[in-house]
Amino acid sequence: MIGRKSGAIHRLDFIVAGAQKSGTTAFHHFLSKNSDVCLPAQQELHFFDDEEIFSKRPVDYEKLHKHFNPRRSAKICGESTPNYLYWPTAMERIWEYNPQIKLIILLRNPIDRAFAHWNMQRFKKREPYDFLDALREEAGRTAKPLSIEARRFAYVGRGFYAQQLDRVFKFFPKTQVKITKFENFRDEKEKALNSIFEFLDVRPLAAVQDKDRNVVPYEREMTRDERKYLFRIFESEIGKLERMLGWDCSDWRL
């Protein structure tokens, strides 16, 4: 919410909360093209998953608001940090900050998401393990839930969307949450964007020029055995998500 006279931020109107490697960078790019929307210069603020900030009470929300400089045309302000969906404490913190806030969530086939996540960490020189070895080591590496390892190496853990959405719906009604399938966003960009802009109550873009954002070159393709390994892990989760959201996720199956 923007003070019309002061131009100051009182509260954010929306957050793009996840999931990581599910098109959030591309969506942030399109948000930045909408003159009705105010965004920070930095894409991922990592405010609501910062344990140090929330170790002190009252919380200093100016540390969040200082990143925003609304243009005169802006109707709403928001930010995008895809770790919030996964971070156990983030949703309650967001609710305490603004219970009327709108949440946007993009979800990708968890098998493809895991591989894209591993590839990103390899590209950043953070991941010494090959993919299957990294999956097998994940439980030990991420055993401490609020650690940097849990943030970096939760290739499988981030794909259990149903339990993450349970946390969302514990605090927010479904009317305040827009969940979009990554594959629909990828293949029907304008339609998906218009639906999200309608949810945010802002004008659609006059034209959508598709452009890949944050594209990390892949070290290699996923093998069939790796895909089968992950499908065994996620098969029941995919069915659970279909029932929860009324989606058809047949394209996420082998």
VMD Tcl script that draws the C-alpha trace (Angstrom):
set ca {
  {0.00 0.00 0.00}
  {1.41 3.33 -1.10}
  {0.68 6.60 0.67}
  {-0.75 8.76 -2.12}
  {0.57 12.00 -0.63}
  {3.86 10.84 0.86}
  {4.71 8.17 -1.71}
  {5.97 6.01 1.17}
  {5.33 2.29 1.46}
  {3.07 1.30 4.35}
  {2.72 -2.37 3.46}
  {3.42 -4.51 0.40}
  {0.36 -5.58 -1.58}
  {1.72 -8.84 -2.98}
  {4.60 -11.30 -2.85}
  {5.78 -13.81 -5.44}
  {6.60 -16.56 -2.96}
  {7.88 -19.45 -5.09}
  {8.70 -21.99 -6.12}
  {12.40 -21.70 -6.89}
  {13.35 -22.56 -10.51}
  {9.69 -22.27 -11.57}
  {9.72 -19.13 -13.70}
  {9.75 -16.50 -10.96}
  {12.61 -14.54 -12.55}
  {10.79 -14.39 -15.88}
  {7.59 -13.35 -14.11}
  {9.49 -10.62 -12.22}
  {10.68 -9.33 -15.60}
  {7.09 -8.99 -16.84}
  {5.98 -7.39 -13.57}
  {8.70 -4.78 -14.04}
  {7.15 -3.83 -17.40}
  {3.79 -2.97 -15.80}
  {3.59 0.71 -14.85}
  {0.92 -0.09 -12.24}
  {3.44 -2.17 -10.27}
  {6.23 -1.00 -7.97}
  {9.13 -3.42 -7.45}
  {12.45 -3.12 -5.63}
  {15.62 -2.79 -7.69}
  {16.82 -6.09 -6.24}
  {14.68 -9.10 -7.15}
  {15.05 -11.34 -4.10}
  {14.98 -9.38 -0.84}
  {14.99 -12.44 1.45}
  {13.33 -10.42 4.21}
  {10.80 -12.92 5.57}
  {13.33 -15.77 5.59}
  {15.99 -13.77 7.43}
  {16.31 -15.30 10.88}
  {18.41 -12.46 12.24}
  {15.82 -9.82 11.35}
  {13.06 -11.78 13.09}
  {15.15 -12.54 16.18}
  {14.48 -8.96 17.30}
  {11.05 -7.61 18.31}
  {9.41 -5.49 17.19}
  {10.39 -6.31 13.63}
  {11.89 -3.35 11.76}
  {9.89 -3.35 8.53}
  {11.76 -0.28 7.34}
  {14.52 -2.73 6.37}
  {12.02 -4.05 3.82}
  {10.37 -0.79 2.76}
  {13.64 1.06 2.13}
  {14.12 -0.98 -1.07}
  {11.08 0.64 -2.72}
  {10.84 3.93 -4.55}
  {7.33 3.98 -6.07}
  {6.81 5.77 -9.38}
  {3.76 8.00 -9.57}
  {1.80 5.58 -11.76}
  {2.21 2.65 -9.33}
  {-0.94 1.28 -7.73}
  {0.60 -1.66 -5.88}
  {3.99 -2.73 -4.52}
  {5.44 -6.18 -4.12}
  {8.52 -8.32 -4.23}
  {9.64 -11.77 -5.36}
  {11.61 -14.20 -3.18}
  {10.92 -17.81 -4.23}
  {12.41 -19.19 -1.03}
  {9.40 -18.03 1.01}
  {7.20 -20.95 -0.06}
  {9.79 -23.42 1.18}
  {10.97 -21.60 4.32}
  {9.00 -23.01 7.31}
  {8.55 -19.73 9.17}
  {7.99 -17.33 6.26}
  {4.21 -17.61 5.81}
  {3.39 -16.81 9.42}
  {5.74 -13.82 9.27}
  {4.12 -12.57 6.07}
  {0.67 -12.94 7.65}
  {1.78 -11.01 10.75}
  {3.09 -8.28 8.44}
  {-0.04 -8.00 6.27}
  {-2.90 -10.53 6.56}
  {-4.53 -9.02 3.43}
  {-1.48 -9.49 1.20}
  {-1.83 -11.43 -2.07}
  {0.49 -14.32 -2.83}
  {1.57 -15.54 -6.25}
  {3.01 -19.04 -6.54}
  {4.34 -20.79 -9.64}
  {4.81 -24.56 -9.43}
  {6.93 -26.66 -11.77}
  {7.14 -30.41 -12.27}
  {9.14 -31.25 -9.12}
  {11.36 -33.65 -11.08}
  {12.43 -30.99 -13.57}
  {12.62 -28.40 -10.80}
  {15.06 -30.55 -8.81}
  {17.34 -31.03 -11.80}
  {17.27 -27.31 -12.69}
  {18.11 -26.49 -9.06}
  {21.07 -28.92 -9.03}
  {22.28 -27.52 -12.35}
  {22.16 -23.98 -10.96}
  {24.28 -25.00 -7.97}
  {26.77 -26.73 -10.25}
  {26.94 -23.58 -12.39}
  {27.65 -21.53 -9.25}
  {30.42 -24.00 -8.24}
  {28.63 -24.85 -5.00}
  {27.78 -28.49 -5.75}
  {30.58 -31.10 -5.89}
  {28.23 -34.10 -6.25}
  {26.75 -35.50 -9.44}
  {22.95 -35.40 -9.49}
  {22.02 -38.80 -8.07}
  {24.74 -38.57 -5.42}
  {23.45 -35.12 -4.43}
  {19.92 -36.51 -4.08}
  {21.16 -39.34 -1.86}
  {23.18 -36.94 0.30}
  {20.34 -34.44 0.65}
  {18.82 -35.70 3.91}
  {22.09 -35.37 5.77}
  {23.04 -32.06 4.24}
  {19.67 -30.41 4.96}
  {19.04 -31.95 8.39}
  {19.30 -28.52 10.02}
  {16.08 -26.91 8.70}
  {17.05 -23.21 8.80}
  {20.62 -23.63 7.59}
  {22.28 -22.39 4.39}
  {22.58 -26.05 3.34}
  {18.80 -26.45 3.59}
  {18.42 -23.41 1.37}
  {20.97 -24.53 -1.23}
  {20.68 -28.30 -1.45}
  {16.97 -29.14 -0.88}
  {16.51 -30.50 -4.40}
  {13.85 -32.99 -3.35}
  {12.57 -31.17 -0.27}
  {11.44 -28.11 -2.21}
  {9.31 -30.31 -4.48}
  {6.84 -31.41 -1.80}
  {4.45 -28.63 -2.69}
  {1.36 -29.92 -0.89}
  {2.82 -29.54 2.59}
  {4.19 -26.12 1.68}
  {0.75 -25.05 0.45}
  {-0.74 -26.38 3.69}
  {1.37 -23.75 5.47}
  {0.12 -21.08 3.07}
  {-3.55 -21.98 3.56}
  {-3.13 -22.15 7.32}
  {-2.74 -18.37 7.25}
  {-4.28 -17.15 3.98}
  {-7.64 -17.82 2.31}
  {-7.49 -19.25 -1.20}
  {-8.94 -16.02 -2.57}
  {-5.64 -14.30 -1.69}
  {-3.46 -16.92 -3.37}
  {-2.88 -17.30 -7.11}
  {-1.20 -20.60 -8.02}
  {-0.02 -21.03 -11.60}
  {1.48 -24.07 -13.27}
  {4.92 -23.25 -14.63}
  {4.33 -25.23 -17.80}
  {1.21 -23.15 -18.56}
  {3.15 -19.95 -17.89}
  {5.91 -21.15 -20.21}
  {3.64 -22.29 -23.05}
  {0.79 -19.75 -22.79}
  {2.64 -16.72 -21.46}
  {0.16 -13.98 -22.31}
  {-2.86 -15.91 -21.01}
  {-1.10 -16.77 -17.75}
  {0.13 -13.21 -17.26}
  {-3.28 -11.70 -17.90}
  {-4.80 -14.02 -15.31}
  {-2.22 -13.00 -12.71}
  {-2.56 -9.28 -13.49}
  {-6.33 -9.62 -13.14}
  {-5.76 -11.25 -9.73}
  {-3.58 -8.27 -8.74}
  {-6.24 -5.85 -10.08}
  {-3.86 -4.06 -12.44}
  {-3.94 -3.52 -16.19}
  {-2.51 -6.23 -18.44}
  {0.54 -5.50 -20.56}
  {-0.21 -4.09 -23.99}
  {2.20 -6.58 -25.53}
  {4.13 -9.57 -24.19}
  {7.53 -10.15 -25.74}
  {8.64 -13.58 -24.61}
  {12.22 -13.66 -23.43}
  {14.02 -16.22 -21.31}
  {15.36 -14.78 -18.09}
  {18.02 -16.14 -15.75}
  {18.87 -18.94 -18.19}
  {21.71 -21.05 -16.80}
  {23.34 -23.34 -19.36}
  {22.75 -26.97 -18.50}
  {25.80 -29.09 -17.75}
  {23.99 -32.09 -19.24}
  {20.52 -33.59 -19.64}
  {18.79 -35.65 -16.96}
  {19.13 -39.37 -17.57}
  {16.16 -41.71 -17.73}
  {17.32 -43.52 -14.58}
  {17.53 -40.20 -12.70}
  {14.03 -39.28 -13.83}
  {12.69 -42.68 -12.74}
  {14.40 -42.30 -9.36}
  {12.70 -38.95 -8.76}
  {9.35 -40.09 -10.09}
  {9.25 -42.85 -7.46}
  {9.78 -40.14 -4.84}
  {7.22 -37.69 -6.20}
  {4.49 -39.92 -7.67}
  {2.18 -39.76 -4.65}
  {2.98 -36.08 -4.12}
  {1.87 -35.27 -7.67}
  {-1.44 -37.04 -7.04}
  {-1.89 -35.17 -3.77}
  {-1.32 -31.85 -5.49}
  {-3.83 -32.72 -8.23}
  {-6.49 -33.38 -5.61}
  {-5.61 -30.25 -3.65}
  {-5.68 -27.86 -6.63}
  {-7.92 -29.67 -9.09}
  {-5.06 -29.76 -11.59}
  {-4.24 -32.27 -14.30}
  {-0.54 -33.05 -13.85}
  {-0.36 -35.96 -16.29}
  {2.48 -34.11 -18.04}
  {4.51 -34.41 -14.84}
  {4.39 -38.19 -14.99}
  {6.70 -40.39 -17.05}
}
mol new
graphics top color blue
foreach p $ca { graphics top sphere $p radius 0.5 }
foreach p [lrange $ca 0 end-1] q [lrange $ca 1 end] { graphics top cylinder $p $q radius 0.2 }
display resetview
